[in-house]
Amino acid sequence: MIRRERQLQIFNISFLDVISCGFGAVVLLVLISKTGVTKSDNTSDVSSLLQDVFQYEATVAKLTSYLDDQEARLKEIKKQNRASLGDKEKMSKELQGKSDDFAKLQEDARGLEMVQSSLKTASIAKSTAKERDVEVGGIAVDSDNVVFIIDTSGSMLSIWGRVLRTIGHVLDIHPKVKGFQILNDNGVYLLRAYRKRWIPDTPRRRKNVLKTLATWRSASNSSPVEGLEVALKTYAKPGTKTSIYIFGDDYTGSSFDTVIKKVELLNLNRVTRKPIVKIHGVGFISGHATNRFPILMREVAKRNGGTFLGLPK
């Protein structure tokens, strides 16, 4: 049997069918697909929106800046209002202080008149009478001994000439005493040689003491408490007639009540329940003077049989 070789034909029916179907599919795709790109207005819309956004941002920035300016202005107005209120309160306090100062000056003027009257009376008594008056111008001058406690702070040194003249006047209203003593407000003695003793009272001694006082410089804390304590412990003796004069322009200590009670305790006669010595106060006005010294000394003098004199400038 003769074997015939079968010839392979590529383009047979099946292949053509496949090709035809594929070609038809391509044609169909071409027909249903868009053949061109349609331009859209999206780009212009986006640009418009971006422009609006930028405009809004500029507006917001402008409003924010305006708001910040208004807030800063409001803060400045509040600050000015607070300053105005503070100035008003300060002016009110100053006005009250001026009123207090005026009242104090009136009282000091009365005190000055009393001192002038005292000096005048003392001068007359010194030149015409052998015996001194028991009381001159409201200040008892019947003491046999006198103690001076003097504030030697810088503010007092600035008016030291006036202080020295006043001390001389007070000595004048005591024409003759058995002895006197001078300490500063811290309890430091002017003449250490007479520490815890009386300085003999002679015209020459008075003159020398006043001369030494003119150049006296001693540390001070503007508080007579220490000096008063030394004077009371050393010179307050029952049965003696002693007066203490305190000169100052300010009090830098703490509680008034503590000082007043301490002085009363040290100056109390256990038998008679009365003060042993008389305590007087002389207040000066300097560049640093306050009303604390007069407040303290008025009460101390009142409770210890003394007198407080407030001197004007």
Residue pairs with C-beta under 8 A, 6 or more apart in sequence:
100 291
104 291
104 294
104 310
105 312
107 310
108 283
108 285
108 310
108 311
108 312
109 312
111 308
111 309
111 310
111 311
112 309
112 311
112 312
114 137
114 138
114 139
114 309
115 137
115 169
115 309
115 311
117 137
118 136
118 137
118 138
118 139
118 169
118 173
119 137
119 169
119 172
119 173
121 133
121 136
121 137
121 173
122 132
122 136
122 141
122 172
122 173
122 175
123 172
125 132
125 133
125 136
125 175
126 132
126 172
126 175
132 141
132 142
132 174
132 175
132 176
133 141
134 140
134 141
134 142
135 141
135 142
136 173
137 173
138 307
139 173
139 280
139 307
139 309
140 243
140 278
140 305
140 307
141 173
141 174
141 243
142 241
143 174
143 177
143 241
143 242
143 243
143 278
144 177
144 178
144 179
144 240
144 241
144 242
145 177
145 178
145 179
145 180
145 181
145 198
145 235
145 240
145 241
145 242
145 243
146 170
146 171
146 174
146 177
146 180
146 181
146 242
146 243
146 244
146 245
147 180
147 181
147 182
147 183
147 231
147 235
147 242
147 243
147 244
147 245
147 277
148 167
148 170
148 180
148 181
148 182
148 183
148 244
148 245
148 247
149 183
149 184
149 185
149 224
149 227
149 228
149 231
149 244
149 245
149 246
149 247
150 156
150 163
150 167
150 182
150 183
150 184
150 185
150 213
150 247
150 248
151 184
151 185
151 220
151 222
151 224
151 247
151 248
151 249
151 250
152 184
152 185
152 216
152 217
152 218
152 219
152 220
153 185
153 220
153 221
153 222
153 249
153 250
154 288
155 222
155 249
155 250
155 286
155 287
155 288
155 289
156 163
156 220
156 247
156 248
156 249
156 284
156 286
157 217
158 286
158 287
159 249
159 284
159 286
160 214
162 284
162 311
163 247
163 284
164 210
164 213
164 214
166 247
166 282
166 284
166 311
167 210
167 213
167 247
168 210
170 245
170 282
171 180
171 206
174 180
174 243
176 201
177 201
178 198
178 201
179 197
179 198
179 199
179 200
179 201
180 198
180 199
180 201
180 209
181 189
181 194
181 197
181 198
181 199
181 231
181 235
182 189
182 190
182 191
182 199
182 209
182 213
183 189
183 190
183 227
183 230
183 231
184 190
184 216
184 218
184 220
184 227
185 220
185 221
185 222
185 223
185 224
185 225
185 226
185 227
185 246
185 248
186 218
186 219
186 220
186 221
186 226
186 227
187 226
187 227
187 229
187 230
187 231
188 218
188 219
188 227
189 195
190 209
190 212
190 213
190 216
191 199
191 209
191 212
196 234
199 205
199 209
221 252
222 248
222 249
222 250
222 251
222 252
223 251
223 252
223 253
224 246
224 248
224 251
225 253
225 259
225 262
227 246
228 244
228 246
228 263
228 279
229 262
229 266
231 244
232 244
232 263
232 266
232 267
232 276
232 277
233 266
235 242
235 244
235 277
236 242
236 266
236 267
236 276
236 277
237 276
238 269
238 271
238 276
240 276
240 277
242 276
242 277
242 278
243 277
243 278
243 279
243 280
243 306
244 277
244 278
244 279
244 280
244 306
245 280
245 281
245 282
246 279
246 280
246 281
246 282
246 297
246 300
247 282
247 284
248 281
248 282
248 283
248 284
248 293
248 297
249 283
249 284
249 285
249 286
249 288
249 289
249 293
250 286
250 288
250 289
250 290
250 292
250 293
251 290
251 292
251 293
251 295
251 296
252 292
253 259
253 296
256 295
256 296
256 299
259 296
259 300
260 296
260 299
260 300
260 303
263 279
263 300
263 303
263 304
264 275
264 303
264 304
267 275
267 276
267 277
267 279
267 304
268 274
268 275
268 276
269 275
269 276
274 305
275 303
275 304
275 305
277 304
278 304
278 305
278 306
279 300
279 301
279 304
279 305
279 306
280 301
280 306
280 307
280 308
280 309
281 293
281 294
281 297
281 298
281 300
281 301
281 306
281 307
281 308
281 309
282 308
282 309
282 311
283 289
283 293
283 294
283 297
283 308
283 309
283 310
283 311
284 311
285 311
285 312
285 313
294 308
294 310
297 308
298 308
300 306
301 307
301 308
302 308
